[in-house]
Amino acid sequence: RVMNSLGQSHFKKGDYAQASRYFQMAAADDPDHADYVHNLATARWKQGDVAGAEQLYRQSLDINPMHQPSYHSLAKMLKETNRVEEAHDLLAMWGDTQPYLAEPHVEMAWLNRETGNPGGAEESLRRALNVDPKNSTALAHLGQVYEDQGRSGEAVAMYRRSLHKDWRQPGVKRRIASLNQPQWQTTPQGTQLANQ
């Protein structure tokens, strides 16, 4: 844990070479700890070693086939290296092999949203909520999809449901506050509330 903490400290400072060195030591000390292998993969990716990072993310998933951070990071890396179809297949396979988890659907929603498919994102989040109706992450992401579509009232409702399940989400609180602020518009008669 000490090596992993040191690696995280260097990573936050942007010193990815030192972070990689400490994460490597943490993973060597506890090779069955998926978090350590994931962190090493992320540091290697930041250093530009895409092939090495991919191998380590897959190793992390071999250690723990339910490791959400590794699925997310690997899918993100695949997307950013123009391998969106592979990212989609990775997340679809996760959902197929572990249908009792909401997380694969939340990750698929993220990928759909990132690739400009809000309808697919909404559908994936509804699947996640079918699996786990109280999933605060899925509720918050569905609120974001609604907000992106200009459906402010529905967005606020989802954000509130998410906070009801997990109140420790400052970003969600900020979104609610932002959506609840009066919207102003300028007209020939002067500035007015947009909802007048």
C-alpha positions as CSV (number, residue, x, y, z in Angstrom):
1,R,0.0,0.0,0.0
2,V,2.9,2.4,0.7
3,M,4.3,1.9,-2.8
4,N,0.9,2.4,-4.3
5,S,0.4,5.6,-2.3
6,L,3.7,7.0,-3.3
7,G,2.8,6.1,-7.0
8,Q,-0.4,8.0,-6.6
9,S,1.4,11.0,-5.2
10,H,3.8,11.2,-8.1
11,F,1.0,10.6,-10.6
12,K,-1.0,13.6,-9.3
13,K,2.2,15.7,-9.8
14,G,2.5,14.5,-13.4
15,D,5.6,12.5,-12.7
16,Y,4.5,9.4,-14.6
17,A,7.9,7.8,-14.7
18,Q,8.2,7.8,-10.9
19,A,4.6,6.8,-10.5
20,S,5.2,3.9,-12.8
21,R,8.2,2.8,-10.8
22,Y,6.2,2.8,-7.5
23,F,3.2,1.1,-9.0
24,Q,5.5,-1.5,-10.4
25,M,6.9,-2.2,-6.9
26,A,3.3,-2.4,-5.5
27,A,2.2,-4.8,-8.2
28,A,5.4,-6.9,-7.7
29,D,4.7,-7.1,-3.9
30,D,1.0,-8.0,-4.5
31,P,0.5,-9.3,-8.0
32,D,-3.1,-10.3,-7.3
33,H,-4.2,-6.7,-6.5
34,A,-6.1,-5.5,-9.6
35,D,-5.9,-1.8,-8.4
36,Y,-2.1,-1.9,-8.4
37,V,-1.9,-3.4,-11.9
38,H,-4.5,-0.9,-13.1
39,N,-2.6,2.0,-11.7
40,L,0.6,0.8,-13.3
41,A,-1.2,0.5,-16.7
42,T,-2.5,4.0,-16.4
43,A,1.0,5.4,-15.6
44,R,2.4,3.5,-18.6
45,W,-0.4,4.9,-20.8
46,K,0.5,8.4,-19.7
47,Q,4.0,7.7,-20.7
48,G,2.9,6.8,-24.2
49,D,3.2,3.0,-23.9
50,V,-0.2,2.1,-25.3
51,A,0.6,-1.6,-26.0
52,G,2.1,-2.1,-22.5
53,A,-0.9,-0.3,-20.9
54,E,-3.4,-2.4,-22.8
55,Q,-1.6,-5.6,-21.7
56,L,-1.6,-4.5,-18.1
57,Y,-5.3,-3.5,-18.2
58,R,-6.2,-6.9,-19.5
59,Q,-4.0,-8.5,-16.8
60,S,-5.9,-6.5,-14.2
61,L,-9.2,-7.9,-15.6
62,D,-7.8,-11.4,-15.5
63,I,-7.1,-10.8,-11.8
64,N,-10.6,-9.4,-11.1
65,P,-13.1,-9.8,-13.9
66,M,-15.4,-7.3,-12.2
67,H,-12.8,-4.5,-11.9
68,Q,-14.7,-1.5,-13.2
69,P,-11.8,1.0,-13.3
70,S,-9.9,-1.4,-15.6
71,Y,-12.9,-1.7,-17.9
72,H,-13.4,2.0,-18.0
73,S,-9.7,2.8,-18.6
74,L,-9.2,0.2,-21.2
75,A,-12.4,1.3,-23.1
76,K,-11.2,4.9,-22.9
77,M,-7.8,4.0,-24.2
78,L,-9.4,2.0,-27.1
79,K,-11.7,4.9,-27.9
80,E,-8.9,7.4,-27.9
81,T,-6.7,5.3,-30.1
82,N,-9.6,5.0,-32.7
83,R,-10.7,1.5,-31.7
84,V,-14.2,2.4,-30.7
85,E,-15.6,-0.9,-32.0
86,E,-13.2,-2.8,-29.8
87,A,-14.2,-0.7,-26.8
88,H,-17.9,-1.4,-27.5
89,D,-17.2,-5.1,-27.8
90,L,-15.2,-5.1,-24.5
91,L,-18.1,-3.5,-22.6
92,A,-20.8,-5.6,-24.3
93,M,-18.9,-8.8,-23.4
94,W,-18.7,-7.6,-19.8
95,G,-22.4,-7.0,-19.7
96,D,-23.1,-10.4,-21.3
97,T,-20.9,-12.3,-18.9
98,Q,-22.0,-10.4,-15.8
99,P,-25.7,-9.5,-16.4
100,Y,-26.3,-9.0,-12.7
101,L,-24.1,-5.9,-12.6
102,A,-25.3,-2.3,-13.5
103,E,-21.7,-1.1,-14.1
104,P,-21.3,-2.6,-17.6
105,H,-24.4,-0.7,-18.7
106,V,-23.2,2.5,-17.1
107,E,-19.8,2.2,-18.9
108,M,-21.6,1.5,-22.2
109,A,-23.7,4.6,-21.6
110,W,-20.5,6.6,-21.1
111,L,-19.0,5.2,-24.4
112,N,-22.3,6.0,-26.2
113,R,-22.3,9.5,-24.9
114,E,-18.7,10.0,-25.8
115,T,-19.2,8.9,-29.3
116,G,-22.3,11.1,-29.9
117,N,-25.1,8.5,-29.3
118,P,-27.3,10.0,-26.6
119,G,-30.1,7.5,-27.4
120,G,-27.8,4.6,-26.9
121,A,-26.6,6.2,-23.7
122,E,-30.1,6.6,-22.3
123,E,-31.0,3.0,-23.3
124,S,-27.9,1.6,-21.5
125,L,-28.7,3.6,-18.4
126,R,-32.2,2.3,-18.4
127,R,-30.7,-1.2,-18.5
128,A,-28.5,-0.4,-15.6
129,L,-31.4,0.8,-13.6
130,N,-33.4,-2.3,-14.5
131,V,-30.5,-4.3,-12.9
132,D,-30.1,-1.9,-9.9
133,P,-32.9,0.7,-9.6
134,K,-30.9,2.5,-6.8
135,N,-27.6,2.9,-8.6
136,S,-26.7,6.5,-7.9
137,T,-24.1,6.6,-10.7
138,A,-26.6,5.4,-13.3
139,L,-29.2,8.0,-12.0
140,A,-26.6,10.8,-12.2
141,H,-25.5,9.8,-15.7
142,L,-29.1,9.7,-16.8
143,G,-29.6,13.2,-15.4
144,Q,-26.6,14.3,-17.5
145,V,-28.1,12.7,-20.7
146,Y,-31.3,14.6,-20.0
147,E,-29.4,17.8,-19.3
148,D,-27.5,17.4,-22.6
149,Q,-30.8,17.1,-24.4
150,G,-32.2,20.3,-22.7
151,R,-34.7,18.3,-20.6
152,S,-33.9,20.2,-17.4
153,G,-36.8,19.2,-15.3
154,E,-36.1,15.5,-15.9
155,A,-32.4,16.0,-15.3
156,V,-33.0,17.7,-11.9
157,A,-35.3,14.8,-11.0
158,M,-32.7,12.2,-11.8
159,Y,-30.0,14.2,-10.0
160,R,-32.2,14.4,-6.9
161,R,-32.8,10.7,-7.0
162,S,-29.1,10.1,-7.3
163,L,-28.4,12.3,-4.3
164,H,-31.1,10.5,-2.3
165,K,-29.1,7.3,-2.8
166,D,-25.7,8.8,-2.3
167,W,-25.5,12.4,-1.0
168,R,-21.7,12.6,-1.3
169,Q,-21.7,13.8,-4.9
170,P,-20.6,17.5,-5.0
171,G,-20.7,17.5,-8.8
172,V,-24.3,16.4,-8.9
173,K,-25.2,19.1,-6.3
174,R,-23.5,21.7,-8.5
175,R,-25.5,20.6,-11.5
176,I,-28.8,20.9,-9.7
177,A,-27.8,24.4,-8.5
178,S,-26.9,25.4,-12.0
179,L,-30.1,24.1,-13.5
180,N,-32.2,25.7,-10.8
181,Q,-30.7,29.2,-11.4
182,P,-33.0,31.6,-13.3
183,Q,-32.0,31.9,-17.0
184,W,-31.7,35.4,-18.2
185,Q,-32.1,36.7,-21.7
186,T,-31.6,40.1,-23.3
187,T,-34.6,41.7,-25.2
188,P,-35.2,45.1,-26.6
189,Q,-37.0,45.9,-23.4
190,G,-34.0,44.9,-21.3
191,T,-32.8,41.8,-19.4
192,Q,-35.6,39.5,-18.5
193,L,-36.0,36.0,-17.1
194,A,-36.1,33.5,-20.0
195,N,-38.9,31.6,-18.4
196,Q,-41.3,34.7,-18.4
